[in-house]
Amino acid sequence: MDYKIVKEENSETVYDFLRKATLNQPRKAITTDLHFAYRKPIQDLGFKHQLCEFHTKQNINKYLYNYVKDNNITKKTQGI
């Protein structure tokens, strides 16, 4: 496992890190959270990109929570 400290996490730093961290390693897939900066470097390096199930569920729940809150949806307004 590799670690790198960078001032900014962007597509360039992600690409550089992944390229160096996976030298001489078999490349099948990489699993990440939903951070946008990962998409292009993973594609450019030829990985299959898998999204973390936990982070995907977390984002769906956050979206639903905000939607319900922003639209004042309650059990009472739904007739539940």
DONUMAR-260298 format. One record per atom (N, C-alpha, C, O): residue in one letter; y, x, z; residue number from 1. Coordinates in pm, whole numbers, plus 50000, padded with zeros to 5 digits. Layout:
N
(site 'A'; (Y; X; Z); NUM)
...
END
This chain:
80
(site 'M'; (49883; 50085; 50000); 1)
(site 'M'; (50000; 50000; 50000); 1)
(site 'M'; (50123; 50089; 50000); 1)
(site 'M'; (50128; 50190; 50070); 1)
(site 'D'; (50223; 50050; 49921); 2)
(site 'D'; (50347; 50126; 49913); 2)
(site 'D'; (50461; 50045; 49971); 2)
(site 'D'; (50458; 49922; 49974); 2)
(site 'Y'; (50562; 50117; 50016); 3)
(site 'Y'; (50685; 50057; 50066); 3)
(site 'Y'; (50802; 50132; 50006); 3)
(site 'Y'; (50792; 50251; 49978); 3)
(site 'K'; (50912; 50062; 49985); 4)
(site 'K'; (51031; 50125; 49934); 4)
(site 'K'; (51152; 50050; 49989); 4)
(site 'K'; (51155; 49927; 49989); 4)
(site 'I'; (51251; 50125; 50034); 5)
(site 'I'; (51375; 50064; 50082); 5)
(site 'I'; (51478; 50077; 49970); 5)
(site 'I'; (51502; 50186; 49919); 5)
(site 'V'; (51537; 49965; 49934); 6)
(site 'V'; (51638; 49964; 49828); 6)
(site 'V'; (51761; 49889; 49877); 6)
(site 'V'; (51753; 49807; 49968); 6)
(site 'K'; (51874; 49919; 49816); 7)
(site 'K'; (51997; 49850; 49852); 7)
(site 'K'; (51996; 49705; 49804); 7)
(site 'K'; (52051; 49616; 49870); 7)
(site 'E'; (51933; 49682; 49689); 8)
(site 'E'; (51930; 49548; 49631); 8)
(site 'E'; (51795; 49524; 49567); 8)
(site 'E'; (51743; 49608; 49494); 8)
(site 'E'; (51739; 49407; 49594); 9)
(site 'E'; (51613; 49371; 49532); 9)
(site 'E'; (51643; 49292; 49406); 9)
(site 'E'; (51682; 49175; 49411); 9)
(site 'N'; (51624; 49357; 49292); 10)
(site 'N'; (51648; 49293; 49163); 10)
(site 'N'; (51533; 49328; 49069); 10)
(site 'N'; (51440; 49398; 49109); 10)
(site 'S'; (51539; 49280; 48947); 11)
(site 'S'; (51431; 49302; 48852); 11)
(site 'S'; (51404; 49450; 48827); 11)
(site 'S'; (51288; 49491; 48814); 11)
(site 'E'; (51509; 49530; 48821); 12)
(site 'E'; (51492; 49673; 48796); 12)
(site 'E'; (51420; 49743; 48911); 12)
(site 'E'; (51328; 49821; 48888); 12)
(site 'T'; (51460; 49716; 49035); 13)
(site 'T'; (51396; 49782; 49149); 13)
(site 'T'; (51253; 49734; 49167); 13)
(site 'T'; (51165; 49811; 49206); 13)
(site 'V'; (51229; 49605; 49139); 14)
(site 'V'; (51093; 49551; 49149); 14)
(site 'V'; (51004; 49615; 49043); 14)
(site 'V'; (50891; 49655; 49072); 14)
(site 'Y'; (51053; 49625; 48921); 15)
(site 'Y'; (50976; 49687; 48812); 15)
(site 'Y'; (50941; 49831; 48849); 15)
(site 'Y'; (50825; 49872; 48837); 15)
(site 'D'; (51040; 49907; 48892); 16)
(site 'D'; (51018; 50048; 48928); 16)
(site 'D'; (50914; 50061; 49039); 16)
(site 'D'; (50824; 50144; 49032); 16)
(site 'F'; (50927; 49978; 49142); 17)
(site 'F'; (50834; 49982; 49254); 17)
(site 'F'; (50691; 49947; 49209); 17)
(site 'F'; (50597; 50020; 49240); 17)
(site 'L'; (50677; 49837; 49137); 18)
(site 'L'; (50543; 49794; 49095); 18)
(site 'L'; (50479; 49895; 49000); 18)
(site 'L'; (50359; 49921; 49008); 18)
(site 'R'; (50557; 49951; 48910); 19)
(site 'R'; (50503; 50049; 48816); 19)
(site 'R'; (50448; 50170; 48891); 19)
(site 'R'; (50337; 50215; 48863); 19)
(site 'K'; (50526; 50222; 48986); 20)
(site 'K'; (50483; 50339; 49062); 20)
(site 'K'; (50367; 50305; 49157); 20)
(site 'K'; (50275; 50385; 49173); 20)
(site 'A'; (50372; 50188; 49219); 21)
(site 'A'; (50271; 50150; 49317); 21)
(site 'A'; (50136; 50120; 49254); 21)
(site 'A'; (50033; 50124; 49322); 21)
(site 'T'; (50134; 50090; 49124); 22)
(site 'T'; (50008; 50052; 49060); 22)
(site 'T'; (49959; 50156; 48959); 22)
(site 'T'; (49867; 50128; 48881); 22)
(site 'L'; (50018; 50274; 48960); 23)
(site 'L'; (49969; 50379; 48870); 23)
(site 'L'; (49822; 50405; 48898); 23)
(site 'L'; (49780; 50414; 49013); 23)
(site 'N'; (49744; 50418; 48793); 24)
(site 'N'; (49601; 50445; 48804); 24)
(site 'N'; (49524; 50339; 48884); 24)
(site 'N'; (49420; 50368; 48941); 24)
(site 'Q'; (49577; 50218; 48886); 25)
(site 'Q'; (49511; 50107; 48955); 25)
(site 'Q'; (49475; 50001; 48850); 25)
(site 'Q'; (49549; 49982; 48754); 25)
(site 'P'; (49363; 49934; 48869); 26)
(site 'P'; (49333; 49823; 48777); 26)
(site 'P'; (49437; 49712; 48795); 26)
(site 'P'; (49472; 49677; 48908); 26)
(site 'R'; (49483; 49658; 48685); 27)
(site 'R'; (49588; 49555; 48691); 27)
(site 'R'; (49531; 49422; 48642); 27)
(site 'R'; (49502; 49404; 48524); 27)
(site 'K'; (49516; 49331; 48734); 28)
(site 'K'; (49471; 49197; 48697); 28)
(site 'K'; (49580; 49095; 48726); 28)
(site 'K'; (49628; 49027; 48635); 28)
(site 'A'; (49619; 49086; 48851); 29)
(site 'A'; (49718; 48986; 48890); 29)
(site 'A'; (49791; 49033; 49013); 29)
(site 'A'; (49745; 49119; 49087); 29)
(site 'I'; (49906; 48974; 49034); 30)
(site 'I'; (49981; 49000; 49156); 30)
(site 'I'; (50029; 48866; 49209); 30)
(site 'I'; (50073; 48779; 49134); 30)
(site 'T'; (50020; 48851; 49340); 31)
(site 'T'; (50062; 48727; 49405); 31)
(site 'T'; (50191; 48753; 49481); 31)
(site 'T'; (50201; 48847; 49560); 31)
(site 'T'; (50290; 48668; 49456); 32)
(site 'T'; (50420; 48686; 49521); 32)
(site 'T'; (50470; 48552; 49574); 32)
(site 'T'; (50413; 48446; 49547); 32)
(site 'D'; (50580; 48562; 49650); 33)
(site 'D'; (50653; 48440; 49685); 33)
(site 'D'; (50728; 48397; 49559); 33)
(site 'D'; (50698; 48447; 49451); 33)
(site 'L'; (50822; 48310; 49570); 34)
(site 'L'; (50887; 48254; 49451); 34)
(site 'L'; (51016; 48326; 49414); 34)
(site 'L'; (51099; 48271; 49343); 34)
(site 'H'; (51033; 48448; 49462); 35)
(site 'H'; (51156; 48524; 49435); 35)
(site 'H'; (51171; 48545; 49285); 35)
(site 'H'; (51080; 48595; 49219); 35)
(site 'F'; (51287; 48507; 49231); 36)
(site 'F'; (51311; 48511; 49087); 36)
(site 'F'; (51301; 48653; 49029); 36)
(site 'F'; (51258; 48670; 48915); 36)
(site 'A'; (51339; 48755; 49106); 37)
(site 'A'; (51342; 48893; 49055); 37)
(site 'A'; (51203; 48946; 49022); 37)
(site 'A'; (51192; 49051; 48958); 37)
(site 'Y'; (51097; 48880; 49064); 38)
(site 'Y'; (50961; 48928; 49039); 38)
(site 'Y'; (50908; 48889; 48900); 38)
(site 'Y'; (50820; 48957; 48846); 38)
(site 'R'; (50960; 48783; 48844); 39)
(site 'R'; (50899; 48723; 48724); 39)
(site 'R'; (50894; 48818; 48604); 39)
(site 'R'; (50786; 48844; 48552); 39)
(site 'K'; (51007; 48869; 48561); 40)
(site 'K'; (51011; 48952; 48441); 40)
(site 'K'; (50937; 49084; 48460); 40)
(site 'K'; (50860; 49122; 48372); 40)
(site 'P'; (50956; 49157; 48571); 41)
(site 'P'; (50882; 49283; 48588); 41)
(site 'P'; (50731; 49263; 48585); 41)
(site 'P'; (50659; 49344; 48526); 41)
(site 'I'; (50682; 49158; 48646); 42)
(site 'I'; (50538; 49132; 48649); 42)
(site 'I'; (50489; 49103; 48507); 42)
(site 'I'; (50383; 49152; 48467); 42)
(site 'Q'; (50565; 49026; 48433); 43)
(site 'Q'; (50529; 48997; 48294); 43)
(site 'Q'; (50533; 49125; 48211); 43)
(site 'Q'; (50441; 49150; 48132); 43)
(site 'D'; (50638; 49205; 48226); 44)
(site 'D'; (50652; 49328; 48147); 44)
(site 'D'; (50542; 49429; 48177); 44)
(site 'D'; (50503; 49506; 48089); 44)
(site 'L'; (50490; 49429; 48300); 45)
(site 'L'; (50384; 49522; 48337); 45)
(site 'L'; (50245; 49469; 48301); 45)
(site 'L'; (50146; 49540; 48318); 45)
(site 'G'; (50238; 49348; 48254); 46)
(site 'G'; (50110; 49292; 48208); 46)
(site 'G'; (50023; 49231; 48316); 46)
(site 'G'; (49903; 49213; 48295); 46)
(site 'F'; (50082; 49199; 48430); 47)
(site 'F'; (50008; 49130; 48536); 47)
(site 'F'; (50003; 48981; 48506); 47)
(site 'F'; (50092; 48928; 48440); 47)
(site 'K'; (49900; 48914; 48555); 48)
(site 'K'; (49904; 48769; 48567); 48)
(site 'K'; (49982; 48744; 48695); 48)
(site 'K'; (49962; 48814; 48794); 48)
(site 'H'; (50070; 48646; 48694); 49)
(site 'H'; (50154; 48619; 48810); 49)
(site 'H'; (50103; 48496; 48883); 49)
(site 'H'; (50103; 48385; 48828); 49)
(site 'Q'; (50061; 48515; 49005); 50)
(site 'Q'; (50016; 48405; 49089); 50)
(site 'Q'; (50122; 48381; 49196); 50)
(site 'Q'; (50177; 48476; 49252); 50)
(site 'L'; (50149; 48256; 49223); 51)
(site 'L'; (50246; 48222; 49326); 51)
(site 'L'; (50174; 48192; 49457); 51)
(site 'L'; (50072; 48124; 49458); 51)
(site 'C'; (50228; 48242; 49563); 52)
(site 'C'; (50171; 48225; 49696); 52)
(site 'C'; (50168; 48075; 49732); 52)
(site 'C'; (50270; 48007; 49726); 52)
(site 'E'; (50051; 48027; 49768); 53)
(site 'E'; (50035; 47886; 49802); 53)
(site 'E'; (50123; 47846; 49921); 53)
(site 'E'; (50183; 47739; 49920); 53)
(site 'F'; (50131; 47932; 50022); 54)
(site 'F'; (50213; 47901; 50140); 54)
(site 'F'; (50359; 47883; 50101); 54)
(site 'F'; (50422; 47785; 50140); 54)
(site 'H'; (50414; 47978; 50023); 55)
(site 'H'; (50555; 47970; 49985); 55)
(site 'H'; (50582; 47852; 49891); 55)
(site 'H'; (50689; 47792; 49898); 55)
(site 'T'; (50488; 47820; 49806); 56)
(site 'T'; (50503; 47706; 49717); 56)
(site 'T'; (50511; 47577; 49799); 56)
(site 'T'; (50600; 47494; 49777); 56)
(site 'K'; (50420; 47560; 49893); 57)
(site 'K'; (50422; 47441; 49979); 57)
(site 'K'; (50549; 47437; 50063); 57)
(site 'K'; (50608; 47331; 50083); 57)
(site 'Q'; (50591; 47552; 50112); 58)
(site 'Q'; (50712; 47561; 50193); 58)
(site 'Q'; (50834; 47515; 50112); 58)
(site 'Q'; (50918; 47440; 50163); 58)
(site 'N'; (50844; 47559; 49988); 59)
(site 'N'; (50957; 47519; 49903); 59)
(site 'N'; (50953; 47371; 49869); 59)
(site 'N'; (51057; 47305; 49866); 59)
(site 'I'; (50834; 47317; 49843); 60)
(site 'I'; (50822; 47174; 49816); 60)
(site 'I'; (50866; 47093; 49938); 60)
(site 'I'; (50941; 46996; 49925); 60)
(site 'N'; (50820; 47133; 50055); 61)
(site 'N'; (50858; 47063; 50178); 61)
(site 'N'; (51008; 47072; 50203); 61)
(site 'N'; (51070; 46974; 50246); 61)
(site 'K'; (51068; 47189; 50175); 62)
(site 'K'; (51213; 47205; 50194); 62)
(site 'K'; (51289; 47114; 50098); 62)
(site 'K'; (51387; 47050; 50136); 62)
(site 'Y'; (51243; 47109; 49971); 63)
(site 'Y'; (51307; 47023; 49872); 63)
(site 'Y'; (51299; 46876; 49915); 63)
(site 'Y'; (51399; 46804; 49911); 63)
(site 'L'; (51180; 46833; 49956); 64)
(site 'L'; (51162; 46693; 49998); 64)
(site 'L'; (51246; 46660; 50120); 64)
(site 'L'; (51308; 46554; 50127); 64)
(site 'Y'; (51248; 46750; 50218); 65)
(site 'Y'; (51328; 46730; 50338); 65)
(site 'Y'; (51475; 46713; 50302); 65)
(site 'Y'; (51541; 46620; 50350); 65)
(site 'N'; (51527; 46802; 50217); 66)
(site 'N'; (51668; 46795; 50178); 66)
(site 'N'; (51697; 46668; 50098); 66)
(site 'N'; (51803; 46608; 50115); 66)
(site 'Y'; (51604; 46626; 50013); 67)
(site 'Y'; (51622; 46505; 49934); 67)
(site 'Y'; (51630; 46383; 50027); 67)
(site 'Y'; (51720; 46299; 50012); 67)
(site 'V'; (51538; 46374; 50120); 68)
(site 'V'; (51537; 46262; 50215); 68)
(site 'V'; (51665; 46262; 50297); 68)
(site 'V'; (51726; 46157; 50317); 68)
(site 'K'; (51705; 46378; 50345); 69)
(site 'K'; (51826; 46390; 50427); 69)
(site 'K'; (51951; 46355; 50346); 69)
(site 'K'; (52035; 46278; 50393); 69)
(site 'D'; (51964; 46410; 50226); 70)
(site 'D'; (52083; 46388; 50144); 70)
(site 'D'; (52096; 46244; 50097); 70)
(site 'D'; (52207; 46196; 50073); 70)
(site 'N'; (51983; 46173; 50085); 71)
(site 'N'; (51985; 46035; 50037); 71)
(site 'N'; (51966; 45933; 50149); 71)
(site 'N'; (51944; 45815; 50124); 71)
(site 'N'; (51974; 45981; 50273); 72)
(site 'N'; (51963; 45894; 50390); 72)
(site 'N'; (51840; 45804; 50383); 72)
(site 'N'; (51849; 45685; 50412); 72)
(site 'I'; (51728; 45860; 50346); 73)
(site 'I'; (51604; 45783; 50336); 73)
(site 'I'; (51535; 45786; 50473); 73)
(site 'I'; (51511; 45893; 50530); 73)
(site 'T'; (51503; 45669; 50523); 74)
(site 'T'; (51433; 45655; 50650); 74)
(site 'T'; (51313; 45563; 50629); 74)
(site 'T'; (51300; 45499; 50525); 74)
(site 'K'; (51227; 45557; 50727); 75)
(site 'K'; (51114; 45464; 50720); 75)
(site 'K'; (51165; 45321; 50709); 75)
(site 'K'; (51105; 45238; 50641); 75)
(site 'K'; (51278; 45292; 50777); 76)
(site 'K'; (51333; 45159; 50776); 76)
(site 'K'; (51382; 45122; 50635); 76)
(site 'K'; (51360; 45009; 50590); 76)
(site 'T'; (51449; 45217; 50565); 77)
(site 'T'; (51499; 45186; 50431); 77)
(site 'T'; (51385; 45172; 50330); 77)
(site 'T'; (51402; 45112; 50224); 77)
(site 'Q'; (51270; 45229; 50363); 78)
(site 'Q'; (51155; 45219; 50273); 78)
(site 'Q'; (51068; 45099; 50306); 78)
(site 'Q'; (50973; 45069; 50234); 78)
(site 'G'; (51099; 45030; 50415); 79)
(site 'G'; (51021; 44915; 50456); 79)
(site 'G'; (50889; 44954; 50523); 79)
(site 'G'; (50793; 44876; 50524); 79)
(site 'I'; (50886; 45073; 50578); 80)
(site 'I'; (50764; 45122; 50646); 80)
(site 'I'; (50774; 45092; 50793); 80)
(site 'I'; (50682; 45123; 50869); 80)
END
